[in-house]
Amino acid sequence: MQSILDFLLAQGVIDEDRKAKLIYELKNSEPPTVDWSIQARMALFPPGSLNRRLAEIMVEKQSNLCLAVDGSSKERILQVSYDFPYKSVIVSYRLSKTRYK
């Protein structure tokens, strides 16, 4: 961190006072607590989104394992996640008919 602050100081982004304050804050503050549970992260997805539904399926299956699937529709991707025989779920997808410019 010292070298980053030295670089910012040399570039004129911060001054000596700001550097001293940042060093003090880094040494005297507690890191934030983050809830990495699927339920907590699920709250970040918009209601009705594919990501939210997939996270809900992960909770239902009590799984944090993933399955990658190429599919052409949201419904098909969700069906694969339901039908897969193991405690896995799809967490990312790519539509196979995507057009590139």
Backbone bond lengths (Angstrom), bond angles and torsions (degrees), N, CA, C in turn:
res aa  C-N    CA-C-N  psi(-1)  N-CA   C-N-CA  omega(-1)  CA-C   N-CA-C  phi
1 M - - - 1.440 - - 1.521 110.31 -
2 Q 1.309 115.28 -35.03 1.474 119.87 -179.97 1.530 110.92 -57.66
3 S 1.334 116.62 -43.50 1.471 118.88 -178.24 1.532 111.42 -67.89
4 I 1.308 117.86 -33.25 1.467 120.60 176.60 1.523 109.90 -66.20
5 L 1.324 116.31 -45.54 1.465 119.68 178.79 1.526 111.52 -64.52
6 D 1.328 116.94 -38.05 1.463 120.22 176.90 1.531 110.46 -63.05
7 F 1.326 116.94 -40.77 1.456 121.10 178.18 1.529 110.85 -63.09
8 L 1.340 116.65 -46.93 1.463 120.41 179.02 1.524 111.38 -61.05
9 L 1.312 115.64 -38.38 1.464 120.28 177.09 1.533 110.67 -64.38
10 A 1.320 117.07 -45.87 1.465 121.82 -179.62 1.533 111.59 -63.33
11 Q 1.323 116.47 -31.35 1.465 120.43 -179.47 1.530 112.53 -84.61
12 G 1.321 115.82 -5.57 1.456 119.65 179.54 1.518 114.12 80.95
13 V 1.331 116.53 12.83 1.461 120.84 179.79 1.530 110.60 -74.65
14 I 1.328 116.04 -37.32 1.467 121.58 176.77 1.527 108.64 -128.50
15 D 1.335 115.19 162.22 1.465 119.13 175.08 1.530 108.52 -108.81
16 E 1.335 116.80 179.12 1.466 121.74 -177.21 1.537 111.69 -59.82
17 D 1.331 117.25 -39.75 1.475 120.24 -179.96 1.525 111.04 -62.88
18 R 1.330 115.71 -45.01 1.470 119.37 -179.74 1.521 110.53 -64.87
19 K 1.332 117.26 -39.66 1.462 121.30 178.00 1.527 110.01 -60.66
20 A 1.325 117.19 -45.31 1.467 121.18 -180.00 1.532 110.54 -62.79
21 K 1.334 117.17 -41.61 1.471 120.60 178.80 1.526 111.42 -63.90
22 L 1.330 116.65 -41.62 1.463 120.16 179.03 1.528 111.29 -64.23
23 I 1.319 116.90 -42.83 1.470 120.32 178.02 1.522 110.52 -61.87
24 Y 1.322 117.11 -43.09 1.461 121.15 178.04 1.532 110.68 -60.98
25 E 1.328 116.76 -47.30 1.461 120.61 -179.15 1.524 111.99 -62.81
26 L 1.323 116.80 -39.23 1.460 120.29 178.93 1.529 111.87 -65.96
27 K 1.304 116.80 -36.97 1.463 120.49 -178.42 1.526 112.71 -79.18
28 N 1.323 118.21 -26.26 1.461 121.32 -171.06 1.529 115.24 -116.08
29 S 1.292 117.38 17.71 1.465 118.25 179.22 1.524 110.18 -120.98
30 E 1.311 115.15 152.89 1.457 121.58 177.62 1.527 108.77 -88.40
31 P 1.325 117.14 141.18 1.460 118.46 176.93 1.535 109.91 -66.80
32 P 1.326 117.35 148.60 1.465 119.37 179.74 1.523 110.81 -67.42
33 T 1.305 115.61 146.94 1.462 119.76 175.32 1.520 108.05 -88.59
34 V 1.304 115.35 132.43 1.461 120.84 -178.07 1.509 108.75 -122.25
35 D 1.315 115.87 130.48 1.463 121.55 175.79 1.527 107.96 -90.20
36 W 1.332 116.45 108.30 1.453 121.05 -177.90 1.520 112.56 -93.00
37 S 1.327 118.48 10.21 1.459 120.01 -179.33 1.526 110.40 -63.70
38 I 1.309 115.22 155.44 1.462 120.30 179.12 1.525 110.07 -61.20
39 Q 1.325 117.01 -39.62 1.465 120.63 -179.79 1.528 111.09 -61.00
40 A 1.312 117.50 -41.88 1.466 120.53 179.86 1.522 110.91 -67.76
41 R 1.318 117.06 -42.36 1.459 120.25 179.80 1.519 111.47 -69.85
42 M 1.337 116.47 -31.17 1.458 121.01 179.50 1.531 110.60 -60.22
43 A 1.313 117.33 -32.84 1.460 121.51 -179.43 1.525 111.86 -65.02
44 L 1.330 117.63 -17.63 1.458 121.18 179.96 1.530 112.91 -80.98
45 F 1.335 116.73 -17.57 1.463 120.69 -179.21 1.521 110.34 -86.23
46 P 1.324 118.04 142.00 1.468 120.26 178.48 1.533 111.07 -63.48
47 P 1.335 118.03 143.28 1.467 120.13 176.48 1.522 110.35 -56.81
48 G 1.321 116.10 138.24 1.460 120.97 178.47 1.516 114.66 84.02
49 S 1.330 118.06 -4.52 1.468 119.70 -179.47 1.525 110.41 -78.11
50 L 1.316 115.29 156.39 1.463 120.56 178.55 1.528 110.41 -60.94
51 N 1.327 117.50 -42.79 1.466 120.25 179.79 1.525 111.35 -59.60
52 R 1.326 116.64 -42.25 1.463 120.34 179.67 1.521 110.52 -63.37
53 R 1.334 116.18 -44.82 1.469 119.51 -179.23 1.526 110.76 -64.05
54 L 1.317 117.15 -39.73 1.467 119.36 178.46 1.525 111.15 -65.13
55 A 1.311 117.96 -38.59 1.465 120.98 176.46 1.529 109.95 -64.28
56 E 1.328 117.68 -39.62 1.467 120.69 177.07 1.525 111.00 -61.74
57 I 1.336 116.98 -39.62 1.465 120.79 177.94 1.524 110.09 -65.62
58 M 1.337 117.36 -38.58 1.468 120.35 177.11 1.527 110.33 -59.61
59 V 1.332 116.77 -41.18 1.464 120.72 178.99 1.524 109.73 -66.94
60 E 1.332 116.76 -44.33 1.472 120.60 179.15 1.522 111.42 -59.87
61 K 1.334 117.20 -42.76 1.463 121.80 -179.14 1.526 112.11 -81.56
62 Q 1.328 117.74 -5.04 1.458 122.86 -176.65 1.525 109.97 51.70
63 S 1.335 114.71 54.73 1.449 120.85 -174.81 1.523 111.09 -136.97
64 N 1.309 115.31 150.03 1.453 119.87 169.90 1.530 109.66 -123.92
65 L 1.330 117.00 15.25 1.457 122.31 177.70 1.523 109.54 -86.45
66 C 1.321 116.08 155.86 1.459 120.72 -174.40 1.521 111.36 -121.96
67 L 1.320 114.99 154.62 1.454 123.37 173.99 1.516 106.83 -133.90
68 A 1.322 117.78 126.21 1.468 120.63 179.79 1.519 109.30 -93.21
69 V 1.325 116.80 134.71 1.463 122.06 -177.12 1.520 109.14 -138.98
70 D 1.321 116.19 136.76 1.462 121.03 168.41 1.519 105.80 -95.52
71 G 1.295 117.49 130.69 1.457 119.82 -179.49 1.507 110.93 -148.10
72 S 1.308 115.03 166.75 1.457 119.05 -177.12 1.523 112.98 -106.19
73 S 1.342 117.13 -5.03 1.465 118.40 179.26 1.518 110.59 -150.99
74 K 1.312 115.17 153.87 1.468 121.66 177.62 1.524 110.12 -59.38
75 E 1.334 116.35 -42.72 1.468 120.73 -178.14 1.529 111.38 -61.65
76 R 1.329 116.57 -42.40 1.468 120.46 -179.58 1.526 111.00 -65.80
77 I 1.314 116.57 -41.70 1.466 120.94 179.63 1.524 109.96 -62.66
78 L 1.337 116.91 -44.17 1.465 119.89 178.55 1.523 111.17 -65.26
79 Q 1.325 117.58 -38.17 1.463 120.28 178.98 1.518 111.14 -62.91
80 V 1.321 117.93 -41.75 1.473 121.33 177.50 1.522 109.93 -60.47
81 S 1.325 116.90 -40.50 1.466 119.43 -178.96 1.525 111.48 -66.07
82 Y 1.342 116.74 -34.30 1.464 119.62 176.91 1.524 111.57 -72.05
83 D 1.326 117.18 -40.05 1.459 121.93 -173.31 1.520 114.10 -80.48
84 F 1.338 117.46 -19.52 1.458 119.80 -177.81 1.522 108.71 -60.48
85 P 1.353 118.68 127.74 1.462 121.05 -170.19 1.527 116.05 -73.55
86 Y 1.317 118.11 -11.70 1.448 120.15 -176.87 1.516 110.23 -104.08
87 K 1.318 115.31 168.54 1.467 120.03 177.44 1.513 109.06 -77.06
88 S 1.297 115.69 70.11 1.458 122.41 178.26 1.509 108.19 -133.74
89 V 1.295 114.92 162.75 1.447 119.56 176.08 1.519 108.98 -150.17
90 I 1.312 115.77 154.52 1.456 121.46 177.50 1.513 107.56 -77.33
91 V 1.315 118.11 133.38 1.462 119.59 175.98 1.520 112.44 -117.59
92 S 1.319 116.87 -8.95 1.458 119.21 174.74 1.520 107.65 -146.90
93 Y 1.313 114.75 155.65 1.454 117.66 -179.64 1.511 109.71 -148.11
94 R 1.320 114.94 165.48 1.453 121.94 176.49 1.520 106.81 -142.25
95 L 1.294 117.09 127.06 1.458 120.52 178.15 1.525 108.81 -72.36
96 S 1.331 116.42 132.05 1.456 120.24 -175.66 1.519 112.83 -73.48
97 K 1.333 118.81 -17.63 1.463 121.66 -177.23 1.529 112.36 -101.12
98 T 1.320 116.94 22.73 1.456 120.67 179.64 1.528 109.83 -65.42
99 R 1.319 116.24 134.18 1.467 120.68 178.33 1.523 108.83 -98.57
100 Y 1.307 115.85 136.25 1.463 120.83 177.78 1.515 108.10 -109.33
101 K 1.323 116.23 137.21 1.467 119.87 178.54 1.510 110.45 -98.15
